[in-house]
Every structure is written in C-alpha cells, then in structure tokens.
C-alpha cells in the first residue's frame, strides 16, 4: 500500500514539474495557459488521491470525513480551474492581445 | 512514510519558484495572473502535506478548502477587473 501511495505522489509531482516548466518556457500568454490549466489540475488529482489513501489506511469515522473533504476539494478544483482559465483567456481576447506566431507569417 | 511527505514538501517548494519568476517578470499583467494561479494550486496540496507532517490533517483540510476557494475568487475578480483597461498590455 505504501508503494502505491508513493507512486501516486511522485506521478503528481511529475505533473507539477511539467506545468511549472511549461509556464516558464512557452513563448506566449495563450500557450502558457495550457500547462497552467491542465497539468496543475492533473497533479492536484494524483497528489490528493495519494494523501486520501494514506489517511484511509487506519479506518475510523474522523479519517473518513477528512478523506471525503479531500475528495470535495478535488471536485471543486475540477469545476473551478477551467472556469478561471476561461476567464483569463476572455480578458486577454477582450484586451486585444495578439497570439504568438513565427515571425512574419500571419 | 513521514520522510516521503517531508521531501515531497521540499520539492514542491522548489517547484513553486518557477511560476514565481513568471509572476514577477511577466511581460503582461495576465502572465502574472497565470503565475499566481499556478502557485495557489500548488499551495493547496502543500497545506495538506504540512498537516500530515504535523499530524493535524483534520484542521489543515479546512484551511486548504478555504484557500482553493480564495484562489478561484481572486483570479476571477482580477481577470474581470483588468479586461477593461486597454493599452495596459503593450509594454
């Protein structure tokens, strides 16, 4: 069971690493939203599921309530993270930001 | 098992420095907003890891839930506010 928890935790950290490097290195504002929207949500899902499995190892009612709250956080993030990303894209489009192209060709 | 969570917290803190660069030196205001959003989504995980290290998960889960809500509201309000100011983005 501990190996499964460690594997889930490490895969979540890998997703977080990819999202951070993508935010740092991609050329444009619109392309930077792609790792910020997707990879952070996936990393949060894997890490939270690892922590919920660790809490549910010794089974009691209080631990079950804590794990249910963690599941609620994951559901909340899955609803609100695309909404926040769409709000930022909408602000960029209304302000008239041009998307990045290779120089000279539109 | 405690040391796994401890080193995961250290690594997550190191990873948070990369969106912090984007939040400080970002060319436009919306880039800074993306960086702050990424730091907030990592902090939600970080708070529960801190709760596991201290042994008080039942308290820190509520703080993490409130932080996720606050992060969402902050990004939504800031993006609604900054879309009215044209000419702010071309530096």
N, CA and C atoms of all chains as a GROMACS GRO file, in nm:
protein
  591
    1UNK      N    1   0.083  -0.122   0.000
    1UNK     CA    2   0.000   0.000   0.000
    1UNK      C    3   0.085   0.125   0.000
    2UNK      N    4   0.199   0.121   0.077
    2UNK     CA    5   0.286   0.238   0.080
    2UNK      C    6   0.350   0.265  -0.054
    3UNK      N    7   0.379   0.155  -0.129
    3UNK     CA    8   0.439   0.175  -0.262
    3UNK      C    9   0.341   0.244  -0.355
    4UNK      N   10   0.212   0.208  -0.346
    4UNK     CA   11   0.110   0.270  -0.430
    4UNK      C   12   0.097   0.419  -0.397
    5UNK      N   13   0.100   0.452  -0.267
    5UNK     CA   14   0.088   0.592  -0.227
    5UNK      C   15   0.208   0.673  -0.277
    6UNK      N   16   0.330   0.614  -0.262
    6UNK     CA   17   0.449   0.685  -0.308
    6UNK      C   18   0.448   0.703  -0.459
    7UNK      N   19   0.399   0.601  -0.532
    7UNK     CA   20   0.393   0.611  -0.678
    7UNK      C   21   0.296   0.721  -0.722
    8UNK      N   22   0.180   0.727  -0.656
    8UNK     CA   23   0.082   0.833  -0.690
    8UNK      C   24   0.138   0.971  -0.659
    9UNK      N   25   0.208   0.983  -0.545
    9UNK     CA   26   0.265   1.112  -0.505
    9UNK      C   27   0.371   1.158  -0.604
   10UNK      N   28   0.458   1.063  -0.646
   10UNK     CA   29   0.566   1.101  -0.738
   10UNK      C   30   0.509   1.136  -0.875
   11UNK      N   31   0.405   1.064  -0.920
   11UNK     CA   32   0.347   1.099  -1.051
   11UNK      C   33   0.279   1.236  -1.046
   12UNK      N   34   0.216   1.270  -0.933
   12UNK     CA   35   0.161   1.404  -0.918
   12UNK      C   36   0.268   1.511  -0.921
   13UNK      N   37   0.383   1.483  -0.857
   13UNK     CA   38   0.492   1.581  -0.858
   13UNK      C   39   0.550   1.597  -0.997
   14UNK      N   40   0.551   1.488  -1.076
   14UNK     CA   41   0.599   1.498  -1.215
   14UNK      C   42   0.508   1.590  -1.296
   15UNK      N   43   0.375   1.575  -1.275
   15UNK     CA   44   0.281   1.664  -1.345
   15UNK      C   45   0.303   1.809  -1.304
   16UNK      N   46   0.328   1.835  -1.174
   16UNK     CA   47   0.353   1.972  -1.128
   16UNK      C   48   0.479   2.028  -1.191
   17UNK      N   49   0.584   1.943  -1.203
   17UNK     CA   50   0.709   1.988  -1.264
   17UNK      C   51   0.688   2.029  -1.410
   18UNK      N   52   0.612   1.945  -1.484
   18UNK     CA   53   0.587   1.979  -1.623
   18UNK      C   54   0.508   2.108  -1.639
   19UNK      N   55   0.410   2.128  -1.551
   19UNK     CA   56   0.332   2.251  -1.558
   19UNK      C   57   0.417   2.374  -1.530
   20UNK      N   58   0.507   2.364  -1.431
   20UNK     CA   59   0.589   2.480  -1.396
   20UNK      C   60   0.688   2.513  -1.505
   21UNK      N   61   0.751   2.408  -1.565
   21UNK     CA   62   0.847   2.434  -1.672
   21UNK      C   63   0.775   2.490  -1.795
   22UNK      N   64   0.652   2.442  -1.820
   22UNK     CA   65   0.575   2.497  -1.932
   22UNK      C   66   0.539   2.642  -1.911
   23UNK      N   67   0.502   2.681  -1.790
   23UNK     CA   68   0.472   2.821  -1.762
   23UNK      C   69   0.597   2.906  -1.780
   24UNK      N   70   0.712   2.851  -1.744
   24UNK     CA   71   0.834   2.930  -1.754
   24UNK      C   72   0.880   2.946  -1.898
   25UNK      N   73   0.865   2.845  -1.984
   25UNK     CA   74   0.936   2.844  -2.110
   25UNK      C   75   0.853   2.869  -2.234
   26UNK      N   76   0.721   2.857  -2.229
   26UNK     CA   77   0.643   2.873  -2.352
   26UNK      C   78   0.640   3.020  -2.395
   27UNK      N   79   0.624   3.048  -2.527
   27UNK     CA   80   0.653   3.183  -2.577
   27UNK      C   81   0.543   3.285  -2.556
   28UNK      N   82   0.419   3.242  -2.538
   28UNK     CA   83   0.309   3.336  -2.547
   28UNK      C   84   0.221   3.324  -2.423
   29UNK      N   85   0.136   3.422  -2.406
   29UNK     CA   86   0.042   3.420  -2.295
   29UNK      C   87  -0.064   3.312  -2.313
   30UNK      N   88  -0.114   3.296  -2.435
   30UNK     CA   89  -0.218   3.194  -2.459
   30UNK      C   90  -0.161   3.053  -2.446
   31UNK      N   91  -0.037   3.032  -2.492
   31UNK     CA   92   0.022   2.899  -2.479
   31UNK      C   93   0.060   2.869  -2.335
   32UNK      N   94   0.091   2.972  -2.256
   32UNK     CA   95   0.124   2.947  -2.115
   32UNK      C   96   0.003   2.902  -2.036
   33UNK      N   97  -0.117   2.936  -2.084
   33UNK     CA   98  -0.236   2.891  -2.010
   33UNK      C   99  -0.261   2.742  -2.024
   34UNK      N  100  -0.203   2.680  -2.125
   34UNK     CA  101  -0.226   2.537  -2.146
   34UNK      C  102  -0.166   2.450  -2.036
   35UNK      N  103  -0.036   2.463  -2.000
   35UNK     CA  104   0.011   2.387  -1.883
   35UNK      C  105  -0.049   2.434  -1.752
   36UNK      N  106  -0.078   2.565  -1.742
   36UNK     CA  107  -0.134   2.614  -1.616
   36UNK      C  108  -0.273   2.558  -1.592
   37UNK      N  109  -0.349   2.534  -1.698
   37UNK     CA  110  -0.484   2.485  -1.678
   37UNK      C  111  -0.491   2.336  -1.660
   38UNK      N  112  -0.411   2.262  -1.738
   38UNK     CA  113  -0.428   2.116  -1.740
   38UNK      C  114  -0.340   2.044  -1.640
   39UNK      N  115  -0.208   2.074  -1.645
   39UNK     CA  116  -0.116   1.991  -1.569
   39UNK      C  117  -0.129   2.014  -1.419
   40UNK      N  118  -0.165   2.137  -1.378
   40UNK     CA  119  -0.183   2.160  -1.236
   40UNK      C  120  -0.304   2.084  -1.183
   41UNK      N  121  -0.410   2.076  -1.265
   41UNK     CA  122  -0.528   2.001  -1.222
   41UNK      C  123  -0.497   1.852  -1.210
   42UNK      N  124  -0.422   1.798  -1.306
   42UNK     CA  125  -0.388   1.655  -1.302
   42UNK      C  126  -0.296   1.624  -1.183
   43UNK      N  127  -0.198   1.712  -1.158
   43UNK     CA  128  -0.108   1.691  -1.046
   43UNK      C  129  -0.180   1.699  -0.913
   44UNK      N  130  -0.277   1.791  -0.906
   44UNK     CA  131  -0.354   1.802  -0.783
   44UNK      C  132  -0.439   1.677  -0.760
   45UNK      N  133  -0.496   1.620  -0.869
   45UNK     CA  134  -0.575   1.498  -0.855
   45UNK      C  135  -0.491   1.383  -0.802
   46UNK      N  136  -0.370   1.362  -0.861
   46UNK     CA  137  -0.289   1.248  -0.818
   46UNK      C  138  -0.238   1.266  -0.676
   47UNK      N  139  -0.193   1.388  -0.643
   47UNK     CA  140  -0.139   1.408  -0.508
   47UNK      C  141  -0.247   1.396  -0.402
   48UNK      N  142  -0.366   1.454  -0.431
   48UNK     CA  143  -0.474   1.445  -0.334
   48UNK      C  144  -0.523   1.302  -0.316
   49UNK      N  145  -0.524   1.221  -0.425
   49UNK     CA  146  -0.568   1.083  -0.409
   49UNK      C  147  -0.467   1.003  -0.328
   50UNK      N  148  -0.337   1.034  -0.343
   50UNK     CA  149  -0.236   0.967  -0.261
   50UNK      C  150  -0.256   0.999  -0.113
   51UNK      N  151  -0.282   1.127  -0.082
   51UNK     CA  152  -0.300   1.166   0.058
   51UNK      C  153  -0.428   1.105   0.115
   52UNK      N  154  -0.535   1.099   0.033
   52UNK     CA  155  -0.661   1.039   0.082
   52UNK      C  156  -0.644   0.890   0.109
   53UNK      N  157  -0.567   0.820   0.024
   53UNK     CA  158  -0.540   0.678   0.050
   53UNK      C  159  -0.460   0.660   0.178
   54UNK      N  160  -0.364   0.751   0.202
   54UNK     CA  161  -0.283   0.740   0.324
   54UNK      C  162  -0.368   0.763   0.448
   55UNK      N  163  -0.463   0.856   0.439
   55UNK     CA  164  -0.548   0.884   0.555
   55UNK      C  165  -0.642   0.767   0.582
   56UNK      N  166  -0.693   0.704   0.474
   56UNK     CA  167  -0.790   0.594   0.491
   56UNK      C  168  -0.726   0.463   0.534
   57UNK      N  169  -0.594   0.462   0.560
   57UNK     CA  170  -0.531   0.335   0.597
   57UNK      C  171  -0.578   0.283   0.732
   58UNK      N  172  -0.585   0.371   0.833
   58UNK     CA  173  -0.648   0.329   0.958
   58UNK      C  174  -0.790   0.383   0.958
   59UNK      N  175  -0.886   0.289   0.954
   59UNK     CA  176  -1.023   0.326   0.922
   59UNK      C  177  -1.097   0.371   1.048
   60UNK      N  178  -1.140   0.496   1.050
   60UNK     CA  179  -1.225   0.548   1.157
   60UNK      C  180  -1.317   0.652   1.096
   61UNK      N  181  -1.413   0.698   1.172
   61UNK     CA  182  -1.512   0.790   1.116
   61UNK      C  183  -1.452   0.927   1.087
   62UNK      N  184  -1.361   0.974   1.177
   62UNK     CA  185  -1.299   1.106   1.157
   62UNK      C  186  -1.209   1.105   1.034
   63UNK      N  187  -1.134   0.994   1.016
   63UNK     CA  188  -1.048   0.984   0.898
   63UNK      C  189  -1.130   0.977   0.770
   64UNK      N  190  -1.246   0.910   0.779
   64UNK     CA  191  -1.333   0.903   0.661
   64UNK      C  192  -1.386   1.041   0.624
   65UNK      N  193  -1.420   1.123   0.726
   65UNK     CA  194  -1.467   1.259   0.698
   65UNK      C  195  -1.357   1.344   0.635
   66UNK      N  196  -1.232   1.328   0.684
   66UNK     CA  197  -1.121   1.404   0.626
   66UNK      C  198  -1.098   1.366   0.480
   67UNK      N  199  -1.104   1.233   0.451
   67UNK     CA  200  -1.087   1.189   0.312
   67UNK      C  201  -1.200   1.240   0.223
   68UNK      N  202  -1.321   1.246   0.277
   68UNK     CA  203  -1.434   1.299   0.199
   68UNK      C  204  -1.414   1.446   0.169
   69UNK      N  205  -1.356   1.521   0.264
   69UNK     CA  206  -1.328   1.663   0.238
   69UNK      C  207  -1.222   1.680   0.130
   70UNK      N  208  -1.122   1.588   0.128
   70UNK     CA  209  -1.019   1.596   0.023
   70UNK      C  210  -1.081   1.569  -0.113
   71UNK      N  211  -1.173   1.470  -0.120
   71UNK     CA  212  -1.243   1.443  -0.246
   71UNK      C  213  -1.325   1.564  -0.290
   72UNK      N  214  -1.386   1.632  -0.192
   72UNK     CA  215  -1.462   1.754  -0.224
   72UNK      C  216  -1.372   1.864  -0.279
   73UNK      N  217  -1.248   1.877  -0.226
   73UNK     CA  218  -1.153   1.976  -0.279
   73UNK      C  219  -1.121   1.944  -0.425
   74UNK      N  220  -1.100   1.812  -0.455
   74UNK     CA  221  -1.066   1.774  -0.593
   74UNK      C  222  -1.182   1.804  -0.688
   75UNK      N  223  -1.307   1.775  -0.644
   75UNK     CA  224  -1.422   1.805  -0.729
   75UNK      C  225  -1.436   1.956  -0.751
   76UNK      N  226  -1.411   2.033  -0.646
   76UNK     CA  227  -1.418   2.179  -0.657
   76UNK      C  228  -1.315   2.233  -0.754
   77UNK      N  229  -1.192   2.179  -0.746
   77UNK     CA  230  -1.087   2.225  -0.837
   77UNK      C  231  -1.120   2.186  -0.981
   78UNK      N  232  -1.179   2.066  -1.000
   78UNK     CA  233  -1.214   2.024  -1.136
   78UNK      C  234  -1.324   2.113  -1.194
   79UNK      N  235  -1.407   2.174  -1.111
   79UNK     CA  236  -1.506   2.266  -1.166
   79UNK      C  237  -1.445   2.404  -1.188
   80UNK      N  238  -1.366   2.454  -1.091
   80UNK     CA  239  -1.327   2.594  -1.097
   80UNK      C  240  -1.203   2.622  -1.179
   81UNK      N  241  -1.114   2.524  -1.198
   81UNK     CA  242  -0.990   2.554  -1.271
   81UNK      C  243  -1.015   2.586  -1.420
   82UNK      N  244  -1.104   2.512  -1.493
   82UNK     CA  245  -1.135   2.556  -1.630
   82UNK      C  246  -1.208   2.690  -1.634
   83UNK      N  247  -1.288   2.718  -1.530
   83UNK     CA  248  -1.359   2.846  -1.528
   83UNK      C  249  -1.261   2.962  -1.514
   84UNK      N  250  -1.162   2.948  -1.426
   84UNK     CA  251  -1.063   3.054  -1.407
   84UNK      C  252  -0.979   3.072  -1.533
   85UNK      N  253  -0.940   2.959  -1.597
   85UNK     CA  254  -0.861   2.968  -1.719
   85UNK      C  255  -0.939   3.037  -1.830
   86UNK      N  256  -1.068   3.004  -1.841
   86UNK     CA  257  -1.150   3.068  -1.943
   86UNK      C  258  -1.168   3.216  -1.915
   87UNK      N  259  -1.175   3.254  -1.787
   87UNK     CA  260  -1.188   3.397  -1.754
   87UNK      C  261  -1.063   3.473  -1.794
   88UNK      N  262  -0.945   3.412  -1.773
   88UNK     CA  263  -0.820   3.481  -1.810
   88UNK      C  264  -0.810   3.494  -1.961
   89UNK      N  265  -0.848   3.388  -2.036
   89UNK     CA  266  -0.843   3.394  -2.184
   89UNK      C  267  -0.939   3.501  -2.234
   90UNK      N  268  -1.057   3.509  -2.171
   90UNK     CA  269  -1.156   3.607  -2.212
   90UNK      C  270  -1.105   3.749  -2.191
   91UNK      N  271  -1.035   3.771  -2.077
   91UNK     CA  272  -0.977   3.903  -2.052
   91UNK      C  273  -0.871   3.936  -2.155
   92UNK      N  274  -0.789   3.835  -2.194
   92UNK     CA  275  -0.685   3.861  -2.294
   92UNK      C  276  -0.743   3.892  -2.430
   93UNK      N  277  -0.850   3.821  -2.470
   93UNK     CA  278  -0.910   3.845  -2.602
   93UNK      C  279  -0.976   3.982  -2.606
   94UNK      N  280  -1.044   4.019  -2.499
   94UNK     CA  281  -1.112   4.149  -2.499
   94UNK      C  282  -1.015   4.265  -2.493
   95UNK      N  283  -0.896   4.242  -2.436
   95UNK     CA  284  -0.797   4.350  -2.434
   95UNK      C  285  -0.720   4.358  -2.564
   96UNK      N  286  -0.739   4.262  -2.655
   96UNK     CA  287  -0.676   4.273  -2.786
   96UNK      C  288  -0.535   4.221  -2.792
   97UNK      N  289  -0.503   4.118  -2.715
   97UNK     CA  290  -0.370   4.058  -2.725
   97UNK      C  291  -0.361   3.972  -2.850
   98UNK      N  292  -0.252   3.985  -2.925
   98UNK     CA  293  -0.233   3.904  -3.045
   98UNK      C  294  -0.170   3.770  -3.008
   99UNK      N  295  -0.215   3.660  -3.069
   99UNK     CA  296  -0.148   3.531  -3.045
   99UNK      C  297  -0.010   3.527  -3.109
  100UNK      N  298   0.077   3.442  -3.052
  100UNK     CA  299   0.214   3.432  -3.099
  100UNK      C  300   0.218   3.353  -3.228
  101UNK      N  301   0.291   3.403  -3.330
  101UNK     CA  302   0.317   3.326  -3.450
  101UNK      C  303   0.467   3.325  -3.473
  102UNK      N  304   0.512   3.239  -3.567
  102UNK     CA  305   0.650   3.250  -3.612
  102UNK      C  306   0.665   3.382  -3.685
  103UNK      N  307   0.779   3.448  -3.667
  103UNK     CA  308   0.787   3.589  -3.703
  103UNK      C  309   0.764   3.610  -3.852
  104UNK      N  310   0.671   3.702  -3.880
  104UNK     CA  311   0.648   3.740  -4.020
  104UNK      C  312   0.529   3.672  -4.083
  105UNK      N  313   0.487   3.556  -4.037
  105UNK     CA  314   0.378   3.489  -4.106
  105UNK      C  315   0.250   3.494  -4.023
  106UNK      N  316   0.147   3.551  -4.084
  106UNK     CA  317   0.016   3.552  -4.017
  106UNK      C  318  -0.086   3.493  -4.115
  107UNK      N  319   0.730   0.671   0.628
  107UNK     CA  320   0.634   0.737   0.540
  107UNK      C  321   0.632   0.887   0.562
  108UNK      N  322   0.673   0.931   0.684
  108UNK     CA  323   0.674   1.075   0.710
  108UNK      C  324   0.780   1.147   0.626
  109UNK      N  325   0.894   1.079   0.607
  109UNK     CA  326   1.002   1.145   0.533
  109UNK      C  327   0.964   1.163   0.386
  110UNK      N  328   0.880   1.072   0.331
  110UNK     CA  329   0.834   1.088   0.193
  110UNK      C  330   0.754   1.216   0.178
  111UNK      N  331   0.664   1.239   0.275
  111UNK     CA  332   0.584   1.362   0.269
  111UNK      C  333   0.670   1.486   0.291
  112UNK      N  334   0.772   1.473   0.379
  112UNK     CA  335   0.859   1.588   0.406
  112UNK      C  336   0.937   1.628   0.281
  113UNK      N  337   0.997   1.526   0.212
  113UNK     CA  338   1.075   1.560   0.093
  113UNK      C  339   0.986   1.602  -0.022
  114UNK      N  340   0.861   1.550  -0.027
  114UNK     CA  341   0.766   1.599  -0.128
  114UNK      C  342   0.735   1.747  -0.105
  115UNK      N  343   0.723   1.787   0.021
  115UNK     CA  344   0.700   1.928   0.052
  115UNK      C  345   0.818   2.014   0.011
  116UNK      N  346   0.941   1.967   0.036
  116UNK     CA  347   1.059   2.041  -0.007
  116UNK      C  348   1.062   2.058  -0.159
  117UNK      N  349   1.032   1.949  -0.231
  117UNK     CA  350   1.038   1.953  -0.376
  117UNK      C  351   0.929   2.046  -0.431
  118UNK      N  352   0.812   2.043  -0.367
  118UNK     CA  353   0.703   2.130  -0.412
  118UNK      C  354   0.737   2.277  -0.390
  119UNK      N  355   0.810   2.307  -0.281
  119UNK     CA  356   0.853   2.444  -0.257
  119UNK      C  357   0.953   2.489  -0.364
  120UNK      N  358   1.044   2.398  -0.404
  120UNK     CA  359   1.138   2.432  -0.510
  120UNK      C  360   1.066   2.455  -0.642
  121UNK      N  361   0.963   2.374  -0.671
  121UNK     CA  362   0.889   2.386  -0.796
  121UNK      C  363   0.812   2.519  -0.800
  122UNK      N  364   0.770   2.568  -0.683
  122UNK     CA  365   0.696   2.694  -0.678
  122UNK      C  366   0.778   2.814  -0.722
  123UNK      N  367   0.913   2.801  -0.725
  123UNK     CA  368   0.996   2.916  -0.764
  123UNK      C  369   0.983   2.947  -0.913
  124UNK      N  370   0.950   2.847  -0.996
  124UNK     CA  371   0.943   2.872  -1.140
  124UNK      C  372   0.822   2.958  -1.179
  125UNK      N  373   0.698   2.932  -1.130
  125UNK     CA  374   0.592   3.028  -1.158
  125UNK      C  375   0.611   3.162  -1.087
  126UNK      N  376   0.692   3.164  -0.979
  126UNK     CA  377   0.719   3.292  -0.913
  126UNK      C  378   0.799   3.384  -1.004
  127UNK      N  379   0.891   3.325  -1.084
  127UNK     CA  380   0.964   3.406  -1.183
  127UNK      C  381   0.866   3.467  -1.282
  128UNK      N  382   0.768   3.386  -1.329
  128UNK     CA  383   0.671   3.437  -1.425
  128UNK      C  384   0.582   3.542  -1.361
  129UNK      N  385   0.554   3.526  -1.231
  129UNK     CA  386   0.469   3.624  -1.163
  129UNK      C  387   0.542   3.755  -1.138
  130UNK      N  388   0.675   3.752  -1.129
  130UNK     CA  389   0.748   3.878  -1.105
  130UNK      C  390   0.782   3.947  -1.236
  131UNK      N  391   0.842   3.871  -1.332
  131UNK     CA  392   0.896   3.933  -1.453
  131UNK      C  393   0.805   3.918  -1.574
  132UNK      N  394   0.677   3.879  -1.554
  132UNK     CA  395   0.591   3.853  -1.668
  132UNK      C  396   0.573   3.976  -1.755
  133UNK      N  397   0.568   3.960  -1.889
  133UNK     CA  398   0.559   4.078  -1.974
  133UNK      C  399   0.426   4.151  -1.960
  134UNK      N  400   0.318   4.080  -1.941
  134UNK     CA  401   0.188   4.145  -1.927
  134UNK      C  402   0.129   4.115  -1.790
  135UNK      N  403   0.018   4.181  -1.762
  135UNK     CA  404  -0.046   4.161  -1.632
  135UNK      C  405  -0.107   4.021  -1.624
  136UNK      N  406  -0.160   3.972  -1.737
  136UNK     CA  407  -0.227   3.842  -1.734
  136UNK      C  408  -0.128   3.728  -1.717
  137UNK      N  409  -0.001   3.747  -1.761
  137UNK     CA  410   0.102   3.648  -1.732
  137UNK      C  411   0.125   3.635  -1.582
  138UNK      N  412   0.128   3.750  -1.515
  138UNK     CA  413   0.145   3.746  -1.368
  138UNK      C  414   0.028   3.675  -1.303
  139UNK      N  415  -0.091   3.693  -1.360
  139UNK     CA  416  -0.210   3.627  -1.305
  139UNK      C  417  -0.201   3.476  -1.321
  140UNK      N  418  -0.148   3.430  -1.435
  140UNK     CA  419  -0.128   3.286  -1.457
  140UNK      C  420  -0.030   3.229  -1.355
  141UNK      N  421   0.079   3.302  -1.330
  141UNK     CA  422   0.178   3.255  -1.233
  141UNK      C  423   0.121   3.245  -1.092
  142UNK      N  424   0.041   3.346  -1.054
  142UNK     CA  425  -0.018   3.344  -0.920
  142UNK      C  426  -0.118   3.230  -0.906
  143UNK      N  427  -0.192   3.201  -1.015
  143UNK     CA  428  -0.288   3.090  -1.012
  143UNK      C  429  -0.216   2.956  -0.996
  144UNK      N  430  -0.102   2.939  -1.064
  144UNK     CA  431  -0.027   2.814  -1.052
  144UNK      C  432   0.030   2.798  -0.912
  145UNK      N  433   0.080   2.908  -0.853
  145UNK     CA  434   0.133   2.899  -0.716
  145UNK      C  435   0.021   2.862  -0.618
  146UNK      N  436  -0.099   2.918  -0.640
  146UNK     CA  437  -0.209   2.888  -0.549
  146UNK      C  438  -0.254   2.744  -0.555
  147UNK      N  439  -0.254   2.685  -0.676
  147UNK     CA  440  -0.296   2.546  -0.686
  147UNK      C  441  -0.192   2.452  -0.626
  148UNK      N  442  -0.064   2.494  -0.622
  148UNK     CA  443   0.036   2.411  -0.554
  148UNK      C  444   0.026   2.428  -0.403
  149UNK      N  445  -0.014   2.546  -0.358
  149UNK     CA  446  -0.022   2.571  -0.214
  149UNK      C  447  -0.133   2.488  -0.150
  150UNK      N  448  -0.240   2.458  -0.227
  150UNK     CA  449  -0.348   2.375  -0.174
  150UNK      C  450  -0.298   2.236  -0.136
  151UNK      N  451  -0.211   2.179  -0.222
  151UNK     CA  452  -0.152   2.048  -0.190
  151UNK      C  453  -0.053   2.062  -0.075
  152UNK      N  454   0.021   2.172  -0.077
  152UNK     CA  455   0.127   2.195   0.023
  152UNK      C  456   0.070   2.204   0.164
  153UNK      N  457  -0.049   2.265   0.176
  153UNK     CA  458  -0.110   2.280   0.309
  153UNK      C  459  -0.146   2.144   0.368
  154UNK      N  460  -0.198   2.052   0.283
  154UNK     CA  461  -0.233   1.920   0.337
  154UNK      C  462  -0.108   1.840   0.371
  155UNK      N  463   0.001   1.860   0.292
  155UNK     CA  464   0.128   1.793   0.328
  155UNK      C  465   0.179   1.844   0.461
  156UNK      N  466   0.168   1.974   0.486
  156UNK     CA  467   0.210   2.030   0.616
  156UNK      C  468   0.125   1.972   0.728
  157UNK      N  469  -0.005   1.954   0.701
  157UNK     CA  470  -0.092   1.894   0.801
  157UNK      C  471  -0.055   1.750   0.831
  158UNK      N  472  -0.011   1.674   0.728
  158UNK     CA  473   0.032   1.536   0.752
  158UNK      C  474   0.160   1.532   0.833
  159UNK      N  475   0.251   1.629   0.808
  159UNK     CA  476   0.377   1.630   0.883
  159UNK      C  477   0.351   1.664   1.030
  160UNK      N  478   0.260   1.759   1.054
  160UNK     CA  479   0.230   1.797   1.191
  160UNK      C  480   0.135   1.701   1.261
  161UNK      N  481   0.066   1.612   1.183
  161UNK     CA  482  -0.029   1.521   1.245
  161UNK      C  483  -0.165   1.581   1.275
  162UNK      N  484  -0.198   1.694   1.211
  162UNK     CA  485  -0.328   1.758   1.232
  162UNK      C  486  -0.399   1.776   1.099
  163UNK      N  487  -0.425   1.666   1.028
  163UNK     CA  488  -0.480   1.677   0.893
  163UNK      C  489  -0.622   1.732   0.896
  164UNK      N  490  -0.699   1.695   1.001
  164UNK     CA  491  -0.840   1.734   1.007
  164UNK      C  492  -0.857   1.885   1.018
  165UNK      N  493  -0.755   1.955   1.070
  165UNK     CA  494  -0.762   2.100   1.077
  165UNK      C  495  -0.714   2.163   0.946
  166UNK      N  496  -0.605   2.108   0.889
  166UNK     CA  497  -0.546   2.172   0.771
  166UNK      C  498  -0.629   2.150   0.646
  167UNK      N  499  -0.716   2.047   0.644
  167UNK     CA  500  -0.800   2.025   0.527
  167UNK      C  501  -0.899   2.139   0.507
  168UNK      N  502  -0.950   2.192   0.617
  168UNK     CA  503  -1.042   2.306   0.606
  168UNK      C  504  -0.971   2.429   0.553
  169UNK      N  505  -0.846   2.450   0.599
  169UNK     CA  506  -0.768   2.565   0.551
  169UNK      C  507  -0.740   2.551   0.401
  170UNK      N  508  -0.712   2.426   0.357
  170UNK     CA  509  -0.685   2.404   0.215
  170UNK      C  510  -0.810   2.428   0.131
  171UNK      N  511  -0.925   2.388   0.181
  171UNK     CA  512  -1.051   2.412   0.109
  171UNK      C  513  -1.078   2.561   0.096
  172UNK      N  514  -1.056   2.636   0.205
  172UNK     CA  515  -1.075   2.782   0.201
  172UNK      C  516  -0.975   2.847   0.107
  173UNK      N  517  -0.851   2.792   0.100
  173UNK     CA  518  -0.751   2.851   0.013
  173UNK      C  519  -0.785   2.828  -0.134
  174UNK      N  520  -0.839   2.709  -0.166
  174UNK     CA  521  -0.879   2.682  -0.305
  174UNK      C  522  -0.991   2.776  -0.348
  175UNK      N  523  -1.087   2.799  -0.258
  175UNK     CA  524  -1.196   2.892  -0.288
  175UNK      C  525  -1.144   3.033  -0.309
  176UNK      N  526  -1.051   3.076  -0.222
  176UNK     CA  527  -0.997   3.212  -0.228
  176UNK      C  528  -0.917   3.234  -0.355
  177UNK      N  529  -0.843   3.129  -0.398
  177UNK     CA  530  -0.764   3.137  -0.520
  177UNK      C  531  -0.855   3.157  -0.641
  178UNK      N  532  -0.964   3.081  -0.646
  178UNK     CA  533  -1.058   3.092  -0.758
  178UNK      C  534  -1.122   3.230  -0.763
  179UNK      N  535  -1.167   3.280  -0.647
  179UNK     CA  536  -1.234   3.410  -0.643
  179UNK      C  537  -1.136   3.521  -0.682
  180UNK      N  538  -1.011   3.512  -0.635
  180UNK     CA  539  -0.912   3.616  -0.664
  180UNK      C  540  -0.882   3.623  -0.812
  181UNK      N  541  -0.862   3.505  -0.878
  181UNK     CA  542  -0.831   3.505  -1.021
  181UNK      C  543  -0.949   3.557  -1.102
  182UNK      N  544  -1.070   3.517  -1.065
  182UNK     CA  545  -1.189   3.561  -1.139
  182UNK      C  546  -1.208   3.712  -1.127
  183UNK      N  547  -1.194   3.765  -1.005
  183UNK     CA  548  -1.214   3.908  -0.985
  183UNK      C  549  -1.106   3.989  -1.055
  184UNK      N  550  -0.980   3.944  -1.050
  184UNK     CA  551  -0.872   4.019  -1.113
  184UNK      C  552  -0.886   4.017  -1.264
  185UNK      N  553  -0.928   3.902  -1.323
  185UNK     CA  554  -0.942   3.899  -1.469
  185UNK      C  555  -1.062   3.983  -1.513
  186UNK      N  556  -1.168   3.988  -1.435
  186UNK     CA  557  -1.281   4.077  -1.469
  186UNK      C  558  -1.239   4.224  -1.458
  187UNK      N  559  -1.149   4.254  -1.363
  187UNK     CA  560  -1.111   4.394  -1.342
  187UNK      C  561  -1.018   4.443  -1.452
  188UNK      N  562  -0.922   4.357  -1.491
  188UNK     CA  563  -0.819   4.405  -1.583
  188UNK      C  564  -0.862   4.404  -1.728
  189UNK      N  565  -0.978   4.346  -1.761
  189UNK     CA  566  -1.012   4.341  -1.903
  189UNK      C  567  -1.065   4.476  -1.952
  190UNK      N  568  -1.098   4.566  -1.862
  190UNK     CA  569  -1.149   4.697  -1.906
  190UNK      C  570  -1.038   4.793  -1.943
  191UNK      N  571  -0.914   4.767  -1.896
  191UNK     CA  572  -0.807   4.864  -1.918
  191UNK      C  573  -0.730   4.828  -2.042
  192UNK      N  574  -0.765   4.885  -2.154
  192UNK     CA  575  -0.692   4.860  -2.277
  192UNK      C  576  -0.564   4.942  -2.278
  193UNK      N  577  -0.465   4.890  -2.350
  193UNK     CA  578  -0.338   4.960  -2.355
  193UNK      C  579  -0.249   4.931  -2.237
  194UNK      N  580  -0.297   4.848  -2.145
  194UNK     CA  581  -0.216   4.812  -2.029
  194UNK      C  582  -0.115   4.704  -2.064
  195UNK      N  583  -0.140   4.633  -2.173
  195UNK     CA  584  -0.064   4.512  -2.201
  195UNK      C  585   0.057   4.533  -2.289
  196UNK      N  586   0.055   4.639  -2.370
  196UNK     CA  587   0.168   4.661  -2.460
  196UNK      C  588   0.273   4.742  -2.385
  197UNK      N  589   0.382   4.675  -2.347
  197UNK     CA  590   0.485   4.747  -2.274
  197UNK      C  591   0.596   4.791  -2.365
   0.00000   0.00000   0.00000
